[in-house]
């Protein structure tokens, strides 16, 4: 099992910035990809950004240029630096990790952290 703990959400004014963090813990696992998704009220969960084991990155079109995803493999941590935030970025942000435990490769989700951007 892998446990994910997110932090860094909060209330910010439009144009502001936030940095989200997600720490993965557990035993006998290795991490493949790490990523962030978000879900706004009444909407489906959507991808924000993913970083692969080789540090390749993918960003949603809606956040490209305003968001940077990075990871610290030694700390099993993934970060999401967000700048120039807009009210439409308001959502619960979820950390996602794809981890290998033995022969199994499974996705794990954090509990979510609220990001609210006021206009």
N, C-alpha and C positions, 0 to 999 in steps of 0.2 A: 504493500500500500504506500501511496505517496500523499502527503498532506501539503496543502498550499495555503499560505497565509499572505493576504494582500494588505497593503497599507498605502496611504498617501492621498486618498480621495478627500473631497471636501467641497466647500462653496467658494467660488471665485467669480470675479466680475469678467465680463466679456473683454477679451484682449489679454487676459491674465494667463498664467501658466501653472501647471501642476506636474508633479513627478510621482508616478505610481511605482510601487515595488511589490514583488511577489517572491516569497522564499519557499522553496520546495524542500521537504524533509521526509525521511523514511529510512528504510534499510534495503541494501542490496538492489539498488536501481541505478540505471543510467538514463540520462535525459536525451531525447532526440530533439524535438522542436519545443519552443516555448512561445506563447503568444498571448495576446489580449483580444477579447471580444467585448461587445457592449450591447446592452438591451435597454432601449428607451420604453417608457410606458406605452402599451398598446402596439408595440412593434416587435418584430422577431429579433433574436440575437444575431448580431452581425460581426464579421471580422473587422478588427481595427489594424492589427499588425502581427506578423509572425517572424520569428528568427530561428533559422535552422541550426543544426549542430555545427555546421561550418560557417555560421554567422551570416549566411545569406538572409536577406530580409524581403518581406512583401508587405505592402501597405494598401489599405483601402483607398480608393480614389478620393474619398471625401476628407481624408486627413493627411494625404500626402503633402509633404512640405511643412507641415505643422507638428508632426509627431515623429519621434525617433525611438525605436526599440533597440535595446541593448541587453546583453547578458553577461553575468560574471559566473563562469563555470565553476570556479573554486568555491563560490558561495551558493551555488544552485539558485541563483537569483536572476530574475528578469525585471527590467525597468521599462517604463514608458514615460518619456519626457514629452509633455504636450505644451505647446505655446500657441499664442494667438487664439485662445479658446473662444468658441462661439456658443450661443445658447443652444443650438442644435447638437452640441456635443454632450448635453446633459443626458446621463444614462447611468445605469449600474454597469461598472466595468468588471469583467471576469477574467481572471488569469487561467490559462490553459497550458497544460504540460503533457506532452506525449512521452511516456517513459517506458523503458524496457525493464521488465522484472523476470529474470529467467528467460523463457522462450516467448513470453507474452509481451506484446506492445499495446499499451492501453492509454487512453486519454484520462486526464484528471482535471477537475475544475476547482477553483477557489470559491469562497462563499460570496464574493462580489464586494465591491466598494463603490459607494455612491459619489458621482461627480455631478455637481450642479453649477451651471454657468448662468449667472444673472445678466440681464441686458441693461 
